[in-house]
Structures are given as structure tokens and as C-alpha cells.
């Protein structure tokens, strides 16, 4: 690398960094985005060092570059937001149920489920929503089949207690030992 080129870039960077950062900060939603845009602006300047003017014109060139990088960033954000909205709508269409569709007691069950710890919720979700048997759950969690059976039993008991706390009465048919949360394994 030519020493003169390196010196030119370092001088431009030192003389313009605060101004370019301020320009971008006033146009960004977050400081993190601004830092990324400024870094990319100077990467463009380094890659195109032969086009980077000297003196005051360098600052104007960097403002133009920062403006284009910022525009690209905004287009990318709009694309991501559009994709996220489409994905959210598709997911809701495929998997979400309204309380009316789900039936009575859904709100209480949801509240009871949220009262459980993360580990219990994950375990019960794998058993119920993903319809996995203890052997399959053991593979997902990296533990033994027996450990999964014990943990499921305890998680079902805690769910039953949480349901009672939300006002859902537990009958003999819906006691934890009779809850259909443990899919039998295939031979």
C-alpha cells in the first residue's frame, strides 16, 4: 500500500468523521444503525480511494456517499419490514386461533401456561404442539428418555396447579396423570 494513499485516507477520516457521523445520526433511528452507516461510508471511501478528492471536496464526496449508503439502508429496512409483515400475516393465518375458535377456557389455559417456567413451557410445547414422544423430545433436549418422562410428569403437575390458580377446576379426567401430554413411542 502506498504511504501517500494511506496518509490521505487517514487525514480525510480525522477531518470529517464527526461531521459525517452527525449527518448520519440526524437521519437514523438508532445510534447502532448510524455507526454501521458511517463505517460503510468510510469503507466505500477506502475502496474508492482513487476517486476520493482532496481538501474540502472530500467532505462533500463523503456526504454524498453517506447519503447513498443511508438510502440503501432505508430500502433494506423497508424490505425487511415488508417481509416481516408478510411472514407475520402468513403465520397468523396458518397457526393462530382466535379465542372464539379455540373454545371456552382458552384464556385461562393460556394464563396458566404463561405462569410456568421456560423449561416447563418448552417441554410441554414439544409434547403437545409439536406432538413429539419422549424419545424424540430427549433427542431435541439432549437428555435421556427417562429424564424427559420425569420432567413431563412434573411439568404437567405444575400446569395443573397453575390451571387451578386461574380458576380452572381439575377433574379426575383432566388430572396431570391423565392429561394427554405424553405421546406413546412407536416400538
Backbone as CSV, one residue per row, in Angstrom:
resi,resn,N_x,N_y,N_z,CA_x,CA_y,CA_z,C_x,C_y,C_z
1,UNK,0.855,-1.182,0.000,0.000,0.000,0.000,0.894,1.236,0.000
2,UNK,0.521,2.160,-0.802,1.275,3.393,-0.933,1.070,4.256,0.317
3,UNK,2.140,4.714,0.900,2.089,5.520,2.126,1.296,6.809,1.919
4,UNK,1.414,7.409,0.752,0.691,8.655,0.465,-0.825,8.421,0.457
5,UNK,-1.253,7.296,-0.104,-2.677,6.952,-0.156,-3.209,6.751,1.258
6,UNK,-2.457,6.002,2.056,-2.861,5.747,3.444,-2.942,7.049,4.240
7,UNK,-1.970,7.900,4.078,-1.950,9.185,4.776,-3.139,10.051,4.356
8,UNK,-3.436,10.053,3.053,-4.578,10.821,2.540,-5.879,10.345,3.191
9,UNK,-6.093,9.016,3.229,-7.316,8.474,3.825,-7.396,8.835,5.309
10,UNK,-6.329,8.632,6.044,-6.321,8.930,7.479,-6.614,10.408,7.739
11,UNK,-6.077,11.272,6.927,-6.309,12.714,7.092,-7.779,13.051,6.835
12,UNK,-8.335,12.494,5.764,-9.745,12.730,5.446,-10.614,12.196,6.577
13,UNK,-10.303,11.016,7.058,-11.074,10.395,8.140,-11.055,11.282,9.389
14,UNK,-9.874,11.685,9.808,-9.760,12.539,11.014,-10.513,13.857,10.848
15,UNK,-10.445,14.452,9.668,-11.045,15.772,9.442,-12.547,15.745,9.202
16,UNK,-13.105,14.578,8.880,-14.524,14.541,8.501,-15.388,13.641,9.369
17,UNK,-14.790,12.790,10.171,-15.557,11.767,10.888,-16.714,12.355,11.698
18,UNK,-16.446,13.335,12.524,-17.509,13.898,13.381,-18.634,14.506,12.558
19,UNK,-18.299,15.166,11.471,-19.331,15.783,10.635,-20.185,14.713,9.937
20,UNK,-19.540,13.688,9.424,-20.290,12.629,8.745,-21.145,11.870,9.758
21,UNK,-20.586,11.604,10.933,-21.355,10.928,11.976,-22.573,11.765,12.370
22,UNK,-22.407,13.059,12.566,-23.531,13.935,12.907,-24.603,13.924,11.820
23,UNK,-24.157,13.996,10.563,-25.084,13.964,9.425,-25.933,12.693,9.470
24,UNK,-25.284,11.563,9.676,-25.986,10.286,9.670,-26.851,10.138,10.917
25,UNK,-26.348,10.537,12.082,-27.109,10.420,13.338,-28.442,11.167,13.254
26,UNK,-28.437,12.316,12.596,-29.673,13.097,12.485,-30.688,12.449,11.543
27,UNK,-30.272,11.436,10.827,-31.148,10.795,9.852,-31.446,9.331,10.160
28,UNK,-30.948,8.842,11.281,-31.098,7.426,11.627,-31.993,7.240,12.837
29,UNK,-32.580,6.060,12.894,-33.464,5.709,14.004,-32.675,5.317,15.249
30,UNK,-31.467,4.801,15.067,-30.709,4.351,16.229,-29.227,4.662,16.061
31,UNK,-28.525,4.817,17.170,-27.078,5.052,17.095,-26.332,3.866,16.462
32,UNK,-26.852,2.662,16.679,-26.211,1.483,16.107,-26.271,1.522,14.585
33,UNK,-27.451,1.884,14.059,-27.590,1.999,12.607,-26.670,3.083,12.075
34,UNK,-26.600,4.203,12.785,-25.734,5.304,12.357,-24.277,4.854,12.308
35,UNK,-23.837,4.134,13.325,-22.449,3.661,13.350,-22.175,2.735,12.171
36,UNK,-23.129,1.860,11.858,-22.963,0.952,10.715,-22.876,1.729,9.404
37,UNK,-23.710,2.727,9.253,-23.743,3.502,8.014,-22.459,4.308,7.847
38,UNK,-21.977,4.899,8.937,-20.728,5.656,8.867,-19.570,4.722,8.526
39,UNK,-19.538,3.557,9.153,-18.473,2.592,8.853,-18.510,2.187,7.386
40,UNK,-19.697,1.942,6.876,-19.816,1.561,5.469,-19.412,2.711,4.551
41,UNK,-19.734,3.934,4.950,-19.351,5.115,4.163,-17.837,5.181,4.016
42,UNK,-17.128,4.979,5.113,-15.667,5.034,5.051,-15.078,3.808,4.360
43,UNK,-15.771,2.682,4.392,-15.308,1.517,3.621,-15.391,1.807,2.130
44,UNK,-16.479,2.465,1.716,-16.614,2.857,0.315,-15.485,3.814,-0.051
45,UNK,-15.209,4.765,0.842,-14.135,5.735,0.585,-12.791,5.021,0.437
46,UNK,-12.548,4.022,1.265,-11.284,3.287,1.186,-11.191,2.487,-0.120
47,UNK,-12.290,1.812,-0.470,-12.282,1.028,-1.709,-12.136,1.913,-2.943
48,UNK,-12.652,3.124,-2.838,-12.619,4.035,-3.988,-11.665,5.198,-3.723
49,UNK,-10.591,4.900,-3.029,-9.650,5.937,-2.612,-9.140,6.781,-3.788
50,UNK,-9.056,6.175,-4.957,-8.602,6.923,-6.132,-9.571,8.021,-6.537
51,UNK,-10.841,7.881,-6.172,-11.857,8.881,-6.511,-12.070,9.894,-5.399
52,UNK,-11.525,9.612,-4.194,-11.725,10.492,-3.041,-10.940,11.781,-3.248
53,UNK,-11.663,12.908,-3.373,-10.975,14.178,-3.625,-10.130,14.618,-2.420
54,UNK,-9.371,15.625,-2.628,-8.540,16.207,-1.573,-9.210,17.474,-1.053
55,UNK,-8.856,17.864,0.140,-9.348,19.106,0.717,-10.818,19.043,1.087
56,UNK,-11.483,20.203,1.008,-12.896,20.323,1.382,-13.814,19.469,0.511
57,UNK,-13.394,19.233,-0.719,-14.231,18.428,-1.618,-14.376,16.994,-1.111
58,UNK,-13.430,16.517,-0.319,-13.519,15.167,0.249,-14.739,15.056,1.160
59,UNK,-14.968,16.108,1.959,-16.125,16.094,2.867,-17.427,16.029,2.077
60,UNK,-17.528,16.799,1.017,-18.737,16.783,0.200,-18.923,15.421,-0.465
61,UNK,-17.835,14.833,-0.922,-17.883,13.498,-1.521,-18.382,12.490,-0.492
62,UNK,-17.913,12.587,0.734,-18.348,11.677,1.804,-19.814,11.895,2.174
63,UNK,-20.267,13.163,2.180,-21.695,13.414,2.426,-22.536,12.702,1.365
64,UNK,-22.137,12.810,0.107,-22.871,12.140,-0.969,-22.850,10.627,-0.809
65,UNK,-21.701,10.104,-0.423,-21.584,8.659,-0.209,-22.454,8.230,0.962
66,UNK,-22.395,8.973,2.060,-23.215,8.650,3.238,-24.692,8.712,2.885
67,UNK,-25.067,9.664,2.066,-26.465,9.794,1.645,-26.917,8.551,0.889
68,UNK,-26.079,8.046,-0.014,-26.421,6.845,-0.783,-26.437,5.599,0.113
69,UNK,-25.483,5.490,1.024,-25.460,4.352,1.946,-26.706,4.378,2.826
70,UNK,-27.080,5.546,3.288,-28.284,5.704,4.106,-29.532,5.315,3.314
71,UNK,-29.602,5.720,2.057,-30.754,5.352,1.210,-30.818,3.833,1.037
72,UNK,-29.677,3.188,0.829,-29.652,1.724,0.714,-30.115,1.076,2.007
73,UNK,-29.677,1.627,3.113,-30.071,1.105,4.429,-31.591,1.200,4.608
74,UNK,-32.155,2.340,4.251,-33.606,2.524,4.386,-34.381,1.576,3.487
75,UNK,-33.895,1.382,2.254,-34.564,0.428,1.355,-34.516,-0.974,1.947
76,UNK,-33.374,-1.337,2.503,-33.244,-2.651,3.134,-34.189,-2.810,4.308
77,UNK,-34.311,-1.755,5.117,-35.240,-1.811,6.255,-36.677,-1.960,5.786
78,UNK,-37.053,-1.231,4.744,-38.418,-1.356,4.218,-38.672,-2.768,3.700
79,UNK,-37.678,-3.340,3.012,-37.824,-4.721,2.525,-37.995,-5.680,3.698
80,UNK,-37.163,-5.519,4.739,-37.269,-6.397,5.906,-38.623,-6.236,6.585
81,UNK,-39.084,-4.996,6.732,-40.390,-4.764,7.365,-41.501,-5.399,6.538
82,UNK,-41.421,-5.282,5.225,-42.422,-5.887,4.350,-42.403,-7.397,4.495
83,UNK,-41.196,-7.979,4.479,-41.084,-9.436,4.632,-41.577,-9.877,6.005
84,UNK,-41.245,-9.117,7.047,-41.704,-9.471,8.391,-43.219,-9.404,8.472
85,UNK,-43.812,-8.376,7.886,-45.263,-8.243,7.916,-45.919,-9.403,7.161
86,UNK,-45.354,-9.754,6.016,-45.902,-10.876,5.246,-45.773,-12.178,6.026
87,UNK,-44.618,-12.386,6.639,-44.400,-13.599,7.423,-45.334,-13.649,8.626
88,UNK,-45.490,-12.511,9.311,-46.387,-12.449,10.466,-47.817,-12.756,10.050
89,UNK,-48.274,-12.180,8.945,-49.640,-12.423,8.471,-49.819,-13.889,8.084
90,UNK,-48.842,-14.451,7.398,-48.930,-15.856,6.991,-48.927,-16.767,8.216
91,UNK,-48.071,-16.464,9.188,-48.009,-17.274,10.405,-49.326,-17.195,11.158
92,UNK,-49.872,-15.998,11.294,-51.152,-15.852,11.985,-52.255,-16.591,11.244
93,UNK,-52.234,-16.506,9.933,-53.254,-17.192,9.136,-53.164,-18.704,9.327
94,UNK,-51.953,-19.221,9.375,-51.778,-20.669,9.467,-51.908,-21.221,10.880
95,UNK,-51.420,-20.474,11.877,-51.285,-21.058,13.203,-52.082,-20.413,14.317
96,UNK,-52.492,-19.200,14.139,-53.172,-18.513,15.233,-54.659,-18.818,15.225
97,UNK,-55.208,-18.922,16.415,-56.654,-19.099,16.566,-57.171,-17.953,17.413
98,UNK,-58.346,-17.539,17.119,-58.960,-16.557,17.989,-59.486,-17.286,19.220
99,UNK,-59.765,-16.562,20.270,-60.295,-17.172,21.482,-61.613,-17.873,21.179
100,UNK,-62.431,-17.277,20.309,-63.713,-17.897,19.960,-63.503,-19.228,19.243
101,UNK,-62.526,-19.304,18.348,-62.254,-20.549,17.634,-61.709,-21.614,18.577
102,UNK,-60.916,-21.188,19.539,-60.255,-22.141,20.428,-61.214,-22.709,21.462
103,UNK,-62.258,-22.009,21.773,-63.236,-22.526,22.715,-63.123,-21.897,24.089
104,UNK,-64.072,-22.253,24.971,-64.085,-21.672,26.307,-62.880,-22.150,27.114
105,UNK,-62.419,-21.312,28.012,-61.307,-21.674,28.892,-59.933,-21.435,28.285
106,UNK,-59.888,-21.030,27.029,-58.601,-20.833,26.372,-57.773,-19.763,27.063
107,UNK,-58.407,-18.681,27.458,-57.680,-17.603,28.124,-57.067,-18.094,29.432
108,UNK,-57.815,-18.861,30.198,-57.307,-19.378,31.475,-56.145,-20.337,31.242
109,UNK,-56.253,-21.188,30.238,-55.170,-22.122,29.929,-53.929,-21.351,29.494
110,UNK,-54.130,-20.338,28.678,-53.018,-19.512,28.222,-52.327,-18.826,29.401
111,UNK,-53.112,-18.289,30.319,-52.544,-17.644,31.509,-51.779,-18.652,32.363
112,UNK,-52.348,-19.829,32.548,-51.679,-20.862,33.344,-50.374,-21.281,32.677
113,UNK,-50.389,-21.427,31.384,-49.196,-21.826,30.648,-48.099,-20.775,30.803
114,UNK,-48.481,-19.494,30.758,-47.503,-18.412,30.890,-46.905,-18.340,32.292
115,UNK,-47.580,-18.874,33.267,-47.068,-18.880,34.640,-45.938,-19.893,34.827
116,UNK,-45.865,-20.865,33.940,-44.836,-21.898,34.043,-43.466,-21.328,33.693
117,UNK,-42.439,-21.998,34.139,-41.083,-21.610,33.784,-40.795,-21.930,32.322
118,UNK,-39.743,-21.329,31.801,-39.381,-21.543,30.397,-39.172,-23.015,30.076
119,UNK,-38.481,-23.737,30.961,-38.205,-25.156,30.696,-39.496,-25.969,30.610
120,UNK,-40.436,-25.719,31.537,-41.715,-26.444,31.510,-42.498,-26.111,30.240
121,UNK,-42.535,-24.827,29.882,-43.268,-24.430,28.673,-42.666,-25.096,27.433
122,UNK,-41.335,-25.118,27.346,-40.686,-25.738,26.191,-40.993,-27.222,26.144
123,UNK,-40.890,-27.892,27.271,-41.140,-29.331,27.341,-42.584,-29.659,26.943
124,UNK,-43.527,-28.939,27.526,-44.939,-29.181,27.206,-45.248,-28.820,25.751
125,UNK,-44.631,-27.774,25.253,-44.837,-27.386,23.856,-44.342,-28.463,22.907
126,UNK,-43.185,-29.036,23.204,-42.666,-30.115,22.353,-43.607,-31.316,22.366
127,UNK,-44.162,-31.606,23.545,-45.054,-32.761,23.660,-46.409,-32.495,23.014
128,UNK,-46.967,-31.314,23.241,-48.331,-31.035,22.787,-48.346,-30.465,21.373
129,UNK,-47.706,-29.330,21.169,-47.798,-28.653,19.883,-47.015,-29.356,18.791
130,UNK,-45.831,-29.844,19.155,-45.014,-30.496,18.140,-45.310,-31.986,18.055
131,UNK,-46.104,-32.501,19.009,-46.549,-33.899,19.008,-45.368,-34.874,18.995
132,UNK,-44.346,-34.553,19.817,-43.178,-35.421,19.913,-43.327,-36.383,21.081
133,UNK,-42.806,-37.588,20.940,-42.837,-38.553,22.036,-41.595,-38.346,22.906
134,UNK,-41.518,-38.979,24.075,-40.375,-38.760,24.974,-39.018,-39.042,24.335
135,UNK,-38.928,-40.047,23.498,-37.661,-40.332,22.827,-37.249,-39.199,21.904
136,UNK,-38.224,-38.668,21.174,-37.937,-37.550,20.266,-37.581,-36.295,21.047
137,UNK,-38.309,-36.041,22.133,-38.018,-34.878,22.972,-36.613,-35.008,23.565
138,UNK,-36.254,-36.227,23.997,-34.917,-36.457,24.540,-33.850,-36.082,23.514
139,UNK,-34.098,-36.416,22.258,-33.162,-36.045,21.197,-33.042,-34.547,21.026
140,UNK,-34.168,-33.845,21.126,-34.163,-32.386,20.989,-33.434,-31.736,22.158
141,UNK,-33.715,-32.220,23.359,-33.165,-31.585,24.564,-31.788,-32.120,24.959
142,UNK,-31.382,-33.218,24.353,-30.075,-33.775,24.671,-30.021,-34.426,26.044
143,UNK,-31.081,-35.137,26.407,-31.115,-35.839,27.693,-31.720,-37.225,27.464
144,UNK,-31.850,-37.986,28.527,-32.382,-39.347,28.374,-33.908,-39.332,28.262
145,UNK,-34.438,-40.411,27.713,-35.887,-40.591,27.588,-36.519,-40.597,28.973
146,UNK,-35.867,-41.249,29.916,-36.391,-41.323,31.286,-36.446,-39.928,31.921
147,UNK,-35.411,-39.129,31.692,-35.406,-37.763,32.226,-36.577,-36.966,31.656
148,UNK,-36.866,-37.164,30.382,-37.996,-36.460,29.750,-39.304,-36.892,30.389
149,UNK,-39.486,-38.175,30.617,-40.724,-38.672,31.237,-40.919,-38.047,32.623
150,UNK,-39.851,-38.007,33.415,-39.941,-37.426,34.761,-40.244,-35.935,34.675
151,UNK,-39.533,-35.243,33.803,-39.750,-33.804,33.663,-41.158,-33.494,33.151
152,UNK,-41.661,-34.309,32.223,-43.027,-34.118,31.719,-44.049,-34.316,32.837
153,UNK,-43.863,-35.340,33.634,-44.777,-35.596,34.745,-44.822,-34.376,35.667
154,UNK,-43.655,-33.869,36.023,-43.587,-32.709,36.922,-44.163,-31.458,36.259
155,UNK,-43.893,-31.261,34.991,-44.423,-30.099,34.272,-45.947,-30.157,34.196
156,UNK,-46.493,-31.353,33.968,-47.955,-31.495,33.931,-48.555,-31.169,35.284
157,UNK,-47.914,-31.591,36.364,-48.406,-31.268,37.716,-48.403,-29.751,37.934
158,UNK,-47.298,-29.112,37.537,-47.229,-27.648,37.711,-48.274,-26.947,36.858
159,UNK,-48.537,-27.457,35.656,-49.580,-26.876,34.806,-50.945,-27.050,35.458
160,UNK,-51.206,-28.209,36.034,-52.486,-28.449,36.704,-52.661,-27.471,37.873
161,UNK,-51.600,-27.257,38.636,-51.681,-26.285,39.751,-51.930,-24.878,39.224
162,UNK,-51.241,-24.513,38.164,-51.426,-23.188,37.575,-52.844,-23.029,37.044
163,UNK,-53.395,-24.094,36.463,-54.775,-24.037,35.979,-55.748,-23.822,37.128
164,UNK,-55.520,-24.524,38.247,-56.383,-24.344,39.416,-56.287,-22.914,39.938
165,UNK,-55.088,-22.326,39.903,-54.901,-20.946,40.363,-55.629,-19.952,39.467
166,UNK,-55.820,-20.284,38.199,-56.552,-19.386,37.294,-58.035,-19.633,37.325
167,UNK,-58.456,-20.599,38.154,-59.881,-20.843,38.307,-60.408,-22.009,37.502
168,UNK,-59.557,-22.723,36.812,-59.992,-23.897,36.065,-59.938,-25.075,37.019
169,UNK,-61.085,-25.700,37.202,-61.163,-26.840,38.120,-60.619,-28.080,37.436
170,UNK,-59.859,-28.824,38.170,-59.301,-30.069,37.666,-60.204,-31.223,38.069
171,UNK,-60.664,-31.967,37.084,-61.472,-33.154,37.380,-60.569,-34.377,37.317
172,UNK,-61.115,-35.523,37.657,-60.322,-36.755,37.618,-59.803,-37.010,36.206
173,UNK,-60.606,-36.708,35.185,-60.207,-36.942,33.799,-59.111,-36.002,33.347
174,UNK,-59.026,-34.824,33.958,-58.009,-33.883,33.499,-56.877,-33.732,34.498
175,UNK,-56.780,-34.692,35.426,-55.668,-34.623,36.374,-54.365,-34.819,35.626
176,UNK,-53.262,-34.345,36.186,-51.994,-34.414,35.469,-51.633,-35.805,35.000
177,UNK,-51.984,-36.816,35.774,-51.610,-38.167,35.358,-52.450,-38.645,34.180
178,UNK,-53.588,-37.988,33.922,-54.445,-38.412,32.808,-54.386,-37.449,31.622
179,UNK,-53.613,-36.372,31.773,-53.536,-35.403,30.682,-52.805,-36.031,29.492
180,UNK,-53.330,-35.856,28.302,-52.737,-36.483,27.124,-51.515,-35.706,26.616
181,UNK,-50.543,-35.509,27.504,-49.380,-34.739,27.122,-48.173,-35.615,26.849
182,UNK,-48.344,-36.902,26.899,-47.231,-37.808,26.703,-47.583,-38.789,25.609
183,UNK,-47.158,-38.507,24.426,-47.442,-39.371,23.282,-46.626,-40.653,23.452
184,UNK,-47.267,-41.753,23.238,-46.582,-43.033,23.340,-45.593,-43.194,22.211
185,UNK,-44.502,-43.868,22.504,-43.468,-44.088,21.498,-43.837,-45.282,20.636
186,UNK,-43.367,-45.226,19.404,-43.537,-46.363,18.497,-42.518,-47.422,18.891
187,UNK,-42.867,-48.703,18.728,-41.919,-49.767,19.094,-40.698,-49.753,18.214
